[in-house]
Amino acid sequence: MGEELNVGFIGNPNCGKTTLFNAYTGAKLKVANWPGVTVEKKEGAMKYHDHRFKLVDLPGIYSLTSYTMEEKLSREYIIGNDVDVIVDVADASALERNLYLTLQLIEIGKPVVLALNMMDIVAERGMEIDLHRLPEMLGIPVIPVSARKRTGLDILMHTVAHHKSKTKQCALEHHHKHMSKSGTYRSDIRHEQHAIVYDDVIESKIDSLTILLSQKYKEIPNKRWVAIKLLEQDTEVMKRYPLDTQGIIDKSYETEITNQKYDFIEEIIEEVVVNKAEKVAATDKADRLLTNQYLGIPIFLAIMAAVFFVTFAVGDYLKGGFEWAIDTLSSGVTDGLLAIHASDVVISLVVDGIIAGVGGILTFLPNIFILFLALAFLEDSGYMARVAYVMDGIMGKLGLSGRAFIPMLLGFGCTVPAIMASRALEDKRDRFRTILVTPFMSCSARLPIYVLFSQMFFGKYAMLAAYSMYVIGLLVAIGIALMIKVFGKQKSINPLLIELPDFKTPNGRSIIIYVWDKVKDYLTKAGTTIFVASIIVWIFLNFNQDGLTTDISTSFGAALGVILVPVLKPAGLGMWQVGLSLLSGLSAKEVVVSSFCVLFHVANINSPQGIAKLQASLAAQGFTQVNAYAMMLFCLLYTPCIASLATIRRELQSRKWTAFVIAFQLIVAWTVTTLFYQIAVRL
């Protein structure tokens, strides 16, 4: 067995890098057809014949100029000593844009292999890429692959294994004109040494800086790359390698270097891409409608409404089997425990506590499955990137970068990765504002709450009631962002620079990975967090200071819930059971539903019988449609789960600001819900 090779996967956002990584490692990482998904490096391992590889999936970046956290993370890893071979994953259907990063990676001087992904899309468009000429011009191996169809994977790893310690594959053959567009002649001899050669002025300065670097920093492995970054006045490089550059660097040459890179890229495209404009992509036609400044947002809202219609219609059709299974399990366990003469306490704990709490949550699995399946199709097709683009104008008016809408969109799935995605924002204040409003996006954990209360109190309008929570969450986030802009007197924002990927047929493997990952998380949470929470709630409801009690109103849980009654009463939630369930929901939002199962002794809460029993119990205490909507509204807006709070603490690196976020969201939830309830009861 040979030595282990460290292989870094890097590329532009949405180039299929994570899909390729998953194909090799079997990792169940989040894969979506829109930028900003991978926000920290992920590691995996694999074997290929006698070779062992440690693969690292890095955040998608467009260049090695560090502005955002993801760009800094990728760059630091690539220029460090840990990586043996760099696999530059490029979208072959958008080669011109992807080659800018490729040229920067080549200049680092480490072994680079270019993986041309999405070759199937190139073929669909009637285009061809000259795979003999391209490596001649770049001086590195170029391997065509399709991560979606899993083709070319073996030859890519074979090339990686045999490319260690090689900075170029063959002699460079450019054959292009020896004059740049600026009119300055280039040095012919350099074309035998470097893929990208600049005009004589810049090359002369690179030579002078290389001599200075050789004198002061002999240990630098690639002085040419450092010299180029010094000419660009790269802050990080200037701090790491301070030099007296008087007489050499009189300004930043970043613009000139960038322009000349793109000059060379144009030459490459002219020579290697055939039939580039032969087919007009259907994406362009679709985008005229989907990104229209007037129709884009209404279309998005209509699509999400359709998603919720399917979630309710199909989910409700499928849940019958789960209801039967929970009823059968509950009856069977009860009969079994009675047969072995188990005590009433044990029977109550198992049936009323564990089965009612965990089982009640499991009956919502069909709704969760349908929702994530629909979202996976939207993401993998490329539609979600359009939503972020359409929202850019609105976000700018609210004082937020258009990129802030990407974390907000992720928040519809789970708040934890949504908060982490805020790393893609350059400005710290922009990140804080995004973290502050993202939890108001309705995560999937809240869906069981909406399904339960909307079906229980709103009948045929259940879908609309649940869908309104998602719209209200978005409106509250927008309103808060606007208030911050007005009172914070913000002067400028960072504009959105986002790639709009071509529409494509969603990949079945990616869809399966995404949906199974979410379903597995849901089941894991049911078997851990909700399981433990159900037991704790049962204990709180069946014990008091004197020990075991049969009167739930004298229990520890009742005493704790009563404390919250005066606070929640103005919001229409003045029942101690509601207060206790909201408190337990801090562990996980699904626990709110499992708490109601335990509190009201409903074994199968999502069945018609369970819903009728719970509705009767609540109605007996004056709980109406208005109270039910207030309950859904408060659950939408109040403090997210503990896992989300821990993520906020880690991202903000401040206990004070984390405490502020918690208090702020509680205040917003109470204020909005109270206003709604007080107005609604007076209408």
C-alpha positions in Angstrom: 0.0 0.0 0.0 1.5 3.4 -1.0 1.6 6.5 1.0 -1.5 8.6 1.5 -2.0 11.5 -0.9 -3.8 14.6 0.3 -6.0 15.8 -2.6 -7.8 19.1 -2.5 -11.0 19.5 -4.5 -11.5 23.2 -5.5 -13.5 25.0 -8.0 -16.1 27.7 -8.7 -19.4 27.5 -6.9 -21.8 25.2 -8.5 -19.3 23.4 -10.6 -20.3 19.9 -9.3 -17.3 19.7 -6.9 -19.3 18.3 -4.0 -21.1 15.8 -6.2 -17.8 14.5 -7.4 -16.5 14.3 -3.9 -19.6 12.4 -2.8 -19.1 10.0 -5.8 -15.6 9.1 -4.5 -16.2 9.0 -0.7 -19.9 8.1 -0.4 -20.3 11.2 1.8 -23.8 12.5 2.3 -22.9 16.1 2.0 -25.4 18.8 1.0 -25.5 19.1 -2.8 -27.5 21.7 -4.5 -27.5 23.5 -7.9 -26.9 26.9 -6.5 -23.8 28.6 -5.0 -22.9 28.9 -1.3 -23.6 25.3 -0.1 -20.2 24.2 1.1 -19.0 26.8 3.6 -16.3 24.7 5.4 -13.9 22.1 4.2 -15.1 18.5 4.4 -12.8 15.4 4.4 -13.2 11.9 3.2 -11.1 8.9 2.4 -10.9 6.4 -0.4 -8.6 3.7 -1.9 -7.7 3.3 -5.6 -5.7 0.2 -6.4 -2.6 0.5 -4.2 -3.1 4.2 -3.4 -4.8 5.8 -0.4 -6.3 9.2 -0.8 -7.5 11.8 1.8 -9.9 14.0 -0.2 -10.8 17.5 1.0 -13.9 19.3 -0.4 -13.3 23.0 -0.2 -15.8 25.9 -0.4 -16.5 27.1 -3.9 -14.5 30.2 -4.9 -14.0 32.2 -8.1 -10.4 33.3 -7.4 -7.6 33.1 -4.9 -8.1 36.7 -3.9 -9.4 36.4 -0.4 -12.5 38.5 0.6 -15.0 36.1 2.2 -14.4 33.5 4.9 -14.9 30.7 2.3 -12.3 32.2 0.0 -9.8 32.6 2.8 -10.4 29.0 4.0 -9.9 27.6 0.5 -6.8 29.7 -0.2 -5.1 28.9 3.0 -5.5 25.2 2.5 -4.3 25.3 -1.1 -1.2 27.3 -0.5 -0.4 25.4 2.7 1.8 22.3 3.0 -1.0 19.8 3.5 -2.2 19.4 -0.1 -0.2 17.1 -2.4 -2.3 17.4 -5.5 -5.0 20.0 -6.4 -8.0 18.8 -8.4 -9.5 21.8 -10.0 -13.1 20.9 -10.8 -14.4 23.1 -13.7 -17.8 23.3 -15.3 -16.9 22.4 -18.9 -20.1 24.1 -20.1 -18.8 27.4 -18.7 -15.1 26.9 -19.3 -14.3 30.6 -19.9 -15.4 31.6 -16.4 -13.8 28.6 -14.7 -10.4 29.0 -16.2 -9.5 32.2 -14.3 -9.2 30.1 -11.1 -7.3 27.4 -13.0 -4.6 29.9 -14.1 -4.3 31.1 -10.5 -3.9 27.6 -9.2 -1.2 26.8 -11.8 0.8 29.8 -10.7 1.0 28.5 -7.2 3.4 25.8 -8.6 1.8 22.8 -7.0 0.6 19.7 -9.0 -2.8 20.6 -10.6 -5.2 18.3 -12.4 -8.1 19.9 -14.2 -11.3 17.8 -14.0 -13.7 19.0 -16.7 -17.0 18.2 -15.2 -20.5 18.3 -16.8 -19.2 17.1 -20.1 -22.6 15.6 -20.7 -24.1 19.2 -20.8 -21.4 20.2 -23.3 -22.5 17.4 -25.6 -26.2 18.3 -25.1 -25.5 21.8 -26.4 -23.7 20.6 -29.5 -20.3 21.9 -28.3 -16.9 20.1 -28.3 -13.7 20.7 -26.4 -10.3 19.9 -27.9 -8.9 17.7 -25.1 -5.5 17.5 -26.8 -5.0 21.2 -27.3 -6.2 22.3 -23.8 -3.5 20.5 -21.8 -0.9 21.8 -24.3 -1.9 25.4 -23.5 -2.2 24.9 -19.7 0.7 22.4 -19.2 -1.4 20.2 -16.8 -3.5 17.0 -17.2 -7.1 17.6 -18.3 -9.5 14.8 -17.6 -13.2 14.8 -18.8 -15.6 13.6 -16.1 -19.3 13.6 -15.3 -20.0 13.5 -11.6 -23.7 13.1 -12.2 -23.2 10.0 -14.5 -20.1 8.8 -12.6 -18.0 8.6 -15.7 -14.3 9.3 -15.9 -13.8 8.9 -12.1 -11.2 6.1 -12.3 -9.0 7.8 -14.8 -9.1 11.0 -12.8 -7.8 9.3 -9.7 -5.3 7.4 -11.8 -4.0 10.7 -13.0 -3.9 12.2 -9.5 -1.9 9.2 -8.3 0.7 9.6 -11.0 0.8 13.4 -11.0 2.3 14.0 -7.5 5.4 16.3 -7.6 4.7 17.3 -11.2 3.8 20.9 -11.9 3.2 20.3 -15.6 2.4 17.4 -17.8 4.0 18.4 -21.1 5.9 21.1 -22.9 3.8 24.2 -23.2 2.7 25.0 -26.8 0.8 28.3 -27.0 1.1 29.2 -30.7 -0.6 32.5 -30.0 0.3 36.0 -31.0 3.3 37.5 -29.2 1.6 40.8 -28.6 -0.9 41.5 -25.9 -4.1 43.5 -26.5 -2.4 46.4 -24.7 0.2 46.5 -27.5 3.2 45.4 -25.4 5.3 42.6 -26.7 5.7 39.5 -24.6 8.9 37.5 -24.0 8.8 34.4 -26.1 11.1 32.3 -24.0 8.7 32.5 -21.0 6.1 30.5 -22.9 8.2 27.4 -22.4 8.1 27.9 -18.7 4.8 29.3 -17.6 1.2 28.8 -18.8 0.3 32.5 -18.4 2.9 35.1 -19.4 2.3 38.9 -18.8 3.5 41.8 -20.8 7.2 42.9 -20.5 6.5 45.6 -17.9 4.9 43.2 -15.5 7.3 40.4 -16.2 10.2 42.7 -15.5 8.7 43.6 -12.1 8.1 39.9 -11.4 11.8 39.2 -12.1 12.9 42.0 -9.7 10.6 40.9 -6.9 11.7 37.3 -7.4 15.3 38.3 -6.8 14.4 40.2 -3.6 12.4 37.2 -2.4 15.3 34.8 -3.1 17.6 37.0 -1.0 15.2 37.4 2.0 12.9 34.4 1.9 14.9 31.4 0.5 12.3 28.9 1.8 9.5 30.1 -0.4 8.6 27.3 -2.8 7.1 29.4 -5.5 8.5 32.9 -5.6 6.8 33.8 -8.9 3.3 33.4 -7.3 4.3 35.5 -4.3 5.7 38.2 -6.6 2.5 38.3 -8.6 0.4 38.7 -5.4 2.8 41.5 -4.2 2.2 43.3 -7.5 -1.6 42.9 -6.8 -0.9 44.4 -3.4 -2.5 41.3 -1.8 -2.9 42.2 1.9 -2.2 38.7 3.3 0.9 38.2 1.2 2.3 41.6 2.0 1.9 40.9 5.7 3.5 37.5 5.4 6.4 38.6 3.2 7.2 42.2 3.8 9.7 43.7 1.3 11.2 47.0 0.4 9.6 47.3 -3.0 10.5 51.0 -3.6 11.2 51.5 -7.3 9.4 48.3 -8.3 5.8 48.6 -7.1 4.4 52.1 -7.7 0.7 51.0 -7.7 -1.6 47.9 -7.6 -1.3 45.9 -10.8 -4.2 43.7 -10.0 -6.4 45.1 -12.8 -3.6 44.7 -15.4 -2.9 41.1 -14.3 -6.5 40.2 -14.3 -7.1 41.6 -17.7 -4.1 39.8 -19.2 -5.3 36.5 -17.7 -8.6 37.0 -19.4 -6.8 37.9 -22.7 -5.1 34.5 -22.4 -8.4 32.8 -21.5 -10.0 34.2 -24.7 -7.2 32.7 -26.7 -7.7 29.3 -25.1 -11.4 29.4 -25.7 -10.9 30.3 -29.4 -8.6 27.4 -29.9 -10.2 24.6 -27.8 -14.0 25.2 -27.8 -15.9 24.3 -31.0 -19.5 25.2 -31.8 -19.7 27.4 -28.7 -22.7 29.4 -29.9 -24.3 26.7 -32.0 -27.2 26.0 -29.6 -29.1 28.5 -27.6 -29.7 27.1 -24.1 -33.3 26.8 -23.0 -32.1 28.4 -19.7 -32.0 31.9 -21.4 -35.7 31.6 -22.4 -36.7 30.4 -19.0 -34.8 33.2 -17.2 -36.6 35.9 -19.2 -39.7 34.8 -17.2 -38.3 33.5 -13.9 -35.9 36.4 -13.3 -38.3 39.1 -14.5 -38.3 42.0 -12.0 -42.1 42.0 -11.8 -42.9 38.3 -12.2 -40.0 36.7 -10.4 -41.3 37.0 -6.9 -44.9 36.1 -7.6 -43.7 33.0 -9.5 -41.6 32.1 -6.5 -44.5 32.4 -4.1 -46.7 30.4 -6.5 -44.2 27.6 -6.7 -43.8 27.4 -2.9 -47.6 27.4 -2.6 -47.7 24.4 -5.0 -45.0 22.7 -2.9 -47.1 23.0 0.2 -50.2 21.8 -1.6 -48.4 18.7 -2.6 -46.9 18.3 0.9 -50.3 18.3 2.4 -52.2 16.4 -0.3 -49.8 13.6 -0.8 -48.5 13.6 2.8 -52.0 13.2 4.2 -52.6 10.4 1.8 -49.5 8.5 2.9 -49.8 9.1 6.6 -52.6 6.5 7.1 -50.0 3.7 7.2 -48.0 5.4 9.9 -51.2 6.0 12.0 -52.1 2.3 11.8 -48.6 1.3 12.8 -48.5 3.6 15.8 -52.0 2.4 16.9 -51.0 -1.2 16.5 -47.7 -0.7 18.4 -49.4 1.2 21.2 -52.1 -1.5 21.6 -49.6 -4.3 21.4 -47.2 -2.8 23.9 -50.0 -2.1 26.3 -51.3 -5.7 26.1 -47.8 -7.0 26.5 -47.1 -4.9 29.6 -50.4 -5.9 31.1 -49.6 -9.6 30.4 -46.4 -9.4 32.4 -48.2 -7.4 35.1 -46.1 -4.3 34.7 -47.0 -1.4 37.0 -49.3 1.4 35.9 -46.3 3.8 36.1 -44.2 1.7 33.6 -47.2 1.4 31.3 -47.8 5.1 31.4 -44.2 5.9 30.8 -43.9 3.6 27.8 -47.3 4.2 26.2 -48.2 7.8 27.3 -44.7 9.1 27.4 -42.4 7.4 24.8 -44.8 5.9 22.2 -47.1 9.0 22.3 -44.2 11.5 22.1 -42.0 9.7 19.6 -44.8 8.0 17.6 -46.7 11.3 17.3 -43.7 12.9 15.6 -43.2 9.9 13.2 -46.7 10.2 11.8 -45.6 13.5 10.2 -42.7 11.8 8.3 -44.7 11.6 5.0 -45.2 15.4 5.0 -41.5 16.0 5.8 -40.5 13.6 3.1 -42.6 15.3 0.4 -41.5 18.7 1.4 -37.8 17.8 1.1 -38.3 15.9 -2.1 -39.9 19.0 -3.7 -37.1 21.3 -2.3 -34.4 19.0 -3.6 -35.9 19.1 -7.1 -36.0 22.9 -7.0 -32.4 23.2 -5.8 -30.9 20.6 -8.1 -32.6 22.1 -11.1 -31.0 25.5 -10.6 -34.1 27.4 -9.7 -33.0 28.5 -6.2 -30.2 30.6 -7.5 -32.8 32.5 -9.5 -34.7 33.3 -6.4 -31.6 34.8 -4.8 -31.0 36.9 -7.9 -34.6 38.1 -8.0 -34.4 39.1 -4.3 -31.2 41.1 -4.7 -33.0 44.3 -5.4 -35.2 44.0 -2.4 -32.4 42.9 -0.2 -30.3 46.0 -1.3 -33.2 48.3 -0.3 -33.3 46.6 3.1 -29.6 47.2 3.7 -28.6 43.6 3.2 -26.3 42.1 0.6 -28.1 40.0 -2.0 -26.0 37.1 -0.9 -27.8 37.3 2.5 -30.8 35.7 0.8 -28.9 32.5 0.3 -28.7 31.7 4.0 -32.3 32.8 4.4 -33.4 30.3 1.7 -31.4 27.5 3.4 -33.3 28.4 6.6 -36.4 26.9 5.1 -34.6 23.5 5.5 -32.6 23.9 8.7 -31.4 26.9 10.7 -28.0 25.4 11.5 -26.5 25.2 8.0 -28.3 28.5 7.2 -26.4 30.3 9.9 -23.2 28.7 8.8 -23.8 29.8 5.2 -23.6 33.5 6.4 -19.8 33.0 6.3 -20.0 33.7 2.6 -20.7 37.4 3.4 -17.7 39.7 3.5 -18.8 42.3 5.9 -19.1 41.3 9.6 -22.1 43.6 10.2 -23.8 42.1 7.2 -23.2 38.7 8.7 -24.6 39.7 12.0 -27.8 41.1 10.5 -28.2 38.0 8.4 -27.8 35.8 11.5 -30.3 37.9 13.3 -33.1 37.5 10.7 -32.3 34.0 9.3 -34.0 32.1 12.3 -37.3 33.7 11.3 -37.3 31.5 8.2 -39.6 28.6 8.9 -37.4 25.5 9.3 -38.6 22.0 8.6 -38.8 21.2 12.3 -41.7 23.6 12.6 -43.7 21.8 9.9 -45.3 19.2 12.3 -46.6 22.1 14.4 -48.2 23.8 11.4 -49.7 20.5 10.1 -51.1 19.6 13.5 -52.8 22.9 14.4 -53.9 23.8 10.8 -55.5 20.4 10.3 -57.1 20.6 13.7 -58.6 24.1 13.4 -58.7 25.2 9.8 -60.1 22.2 7.9 -60.0 22.6 4.1 -57.9 25.8 4.6 -55.2 23.9 6.5 -52.6 24.2 3.6 -53.1 28.0 3.4 -52.8 28.4 7.1 -49.5 26.5 7.1 -48.2 28.2 4.0 -48.9 31.6 5.5 -46.3 30.9 8.2 -43.6 30.7 5.6 -44.7 34.0 4.1 -45.0 35.7 7.4 -41.5 34.5 8.5 -40.1 36.1 5.3 -42.0 39.3 5.8 -40.9 39.6 9.5 -37.3 39.1 8.5 -37.6 41.8 5.8 -39.3 44.2 8.2 -36.6 43.7 10.8 -33.8 44.2 8.2 -35.6 47.4 7.1 -35.7 48.7 10.7 -32.0 47.9 11.2 -31.2 49.9 8.1 -33.3 52.9 9.1 -32.1 53.1 12.7 -28.6 51.9 12.0 -28.1 54.6 9.3 -26.3 52.2 7.0 -24.4 53.9 4.2 -23.6 51.1 1.7 -24.1 47.5 1.0 -22.3 44.7 -0.8 -23.9 43.9 -4.1 -24.8 40.3 -5.1 -22.4 38.6 -7.4 -23.9 35.2 -8.1 -23.7 32.6 -10.9 -27.0 31.6 -12.5 -26.4 28.0 -13.3 -28.0 26.4 -16.3 -31.3 24.6 -15.7 -30.8 20.9 -15.7 -32.7 17.7 -15.1 -32.3 17.0 -11.3 -29.9 14.2 -10.7 -31.5 11.1 -9.1 -28.5 10.2 -6.9 -28.2 13.8 -5.6 -31.9 13.9 -4.9 -31.7 10.6 -3.0 -28.7 11.7 -1.0 -30.4 15.0 0.0 -33.8 13.5 0.9 -32.4 10.5 2.8 -30.0 12.8 4.7 -32.9 14.9 5.9 -35.2 11.9 6.6 -32.3 10.3 8.5 -31.8 13.4 10.6 -35.5 13.5 11.4 -35.5 9.9 12.4 -32.3 10.3 14.4 -33.9 13.3 16.2 -37.0 11.2 16.9 -34.9 8.5 18.4 -32.7 10.8 20.5 -33.7 14.3 21.3 -37.5 13.7 21.1 -37.2 10.4 22.9 -35.4 12.0 25.8 -37.6 15.0 25.8 -40.8 12.9 25.9 -39.5 11.0 28.9 -38.6 14.3 30.7 -42.0 15.8 29.9 -43.7 12.7 31.2 -41.7 12.8 34.5 -42.5 16.5 34.9 -46.2 15.7 34.4 -46.3 12.7 36.7 -44.3 13.8 39.7 -44.4 16.6 42.2 -42.6 17.4 45.5 -44.5 14.5 47.1 -43.5 12.0 44.5 -45.7 10.3 42.0 -49.0 12.0 41.3 -52.1 11.2 39.3 -53.3 14.8 39.2 -51.4 16.4 36.4 -52.4 19.9 37.6 -50.3 19.5 40.7 -47.2 18.3 38.9 -43.8 20.0 38.4 -44.7 20.6 34.8 -47.9 22.4 35.7 -46.0 24.5 38.2 -43.5 25.4 35.6 -46.1 26.2 32.9 -48.1 28.3 35.3 -45.2 30.7 35.7 -45.4 31.4 32.0 -49.1 31.9 31.8 -49.2 35.6 32.7 -46.5 36.3 30.1 -48.2 34.3 27.3 -51.8 35.2 28.1 -51.8 38.5 26.1 -50.7 36.5 23.1 -53.6 34.1 23.4 -51.5 31.3 24.8 -52.5 31.5 28.5 -52.5 27.8 29.2 -49.9 26.2 31.3 -49.7 23.2 28.9 -48.8 25.6 26.1 -46.1 27.3 28.1 -44.6 23.9 29.0 -44.7 22.7 25.4 -43.0 25.9 24.2 -40.3 25.6 26.8 -39.7 22.0 25.8 -39.5 23.1 22.1 -36.2 24.7 22.8 -34.6 21.3 22.6 -36.1 20.7 19.1 -39.2 22.3 17.6 -40.8 18.9 16.9 -40.9 18.4 20.7 -43.8 20.9 20.9 -46.0 18.4 19.2 -44.7 15.4 21.2 -45.3 17.5 24.4 -48.9 17.9 23.4 -49.1 14.1 22.9 -47.9 13.5 26.4 -49.8 16.4 28.0 -53.2 15.3 26.6 -52.5 11.5 26.6 -53.0 11.2 22.8 -51.1 8.2 21.5 -51.6 8.9 17.8 -52.0 12.6 17.5 -51.9 12.8 13.7 -54.8 10.4 13.2 -58.4 11.6 12.9 -59.2 10.2 16.3 -56.1 11.8 17.9 -56.9 15.2 16.3 -60.5 15.1 17.4 -59.5 14.2 21.0 -56.9 16.9 21.2 -59.2 19.5 19.7 -61.9 18.6 22.2 -59.5 18.9 25.1 -58.3 22.3 23.9 -61.8 23.6 23.0 -62.9 22.8 26.6 -60.3 25.3 27.8 -61.4 28.0 25.3 -58.8 27.3 22.7 -60.1 28.5 19.3 -59.0 29.1 15.8 -57.4 32.4 16.8 -55.5 30.8 19.6 -54.3 28.0 17.2 -53.0 30.6 14.7 -51.3 32.5 17.5 -49.6 29.2 18.6 -48.3 28.6 15.1 -47.2 32.3 14.9 -45.3 32.1 18.2 -43.6 28.8 17.2 -42.6 30.4 13.9 -40.9 33.4 15.6 -39.6 32.4 19.0 -36.0 31.3 19.8 -34.7 28.5 17.6 -33.5 25.1 19.0 -30.4 24.6 21.1 -28.4 23.3 18.1 -29.1 26.6 16.3 -28.2 28.7 19.3 -24.9 26.8 19.6 -24.2 27.5 16.0 -25.0 31.2 16.4 -22.6 31.3 19.4 -19.9 29.7 17.4 -20.3 32.0 14.4 -20.6 35.3 16.4 -17.9 34.3 18.9 -19.7 36.3 21.5 -21.9 35.2 24.4 -23.3 38.7 24.8 -24.5 38.9 21.2 -25.9 35.4 21.4 -27.9 36.4 24.4 -29.1 39.4 22.5 -30.3 37.2 19.6 -32.2 35.0 22.0 -33.8 37.9 23.8 -34.6 39.7 20.5 -36.3 36.8 19.0 -38.4 36.2 22.1 -39.5 39.8 22.1 -40.3 39.8 18.4 -42.3 36.5 18.8 -44.3 37.9 21.8 -44.9 41.3 20.2 -46.1 40.0 16.8 -48.2 37.3 18.3 -49.8 39.6 20.9 -50.6 42.2 18.3 -52.2 39.5 16.1 -54.3 38.0 18.9 -55.5 41.3 20.4 -56.6 42.6 17.0 -58.1 39.2 15.9 -60.3 38.8 19.0 -61.7 42.3 18.5 -62.7 41.8 14.9 
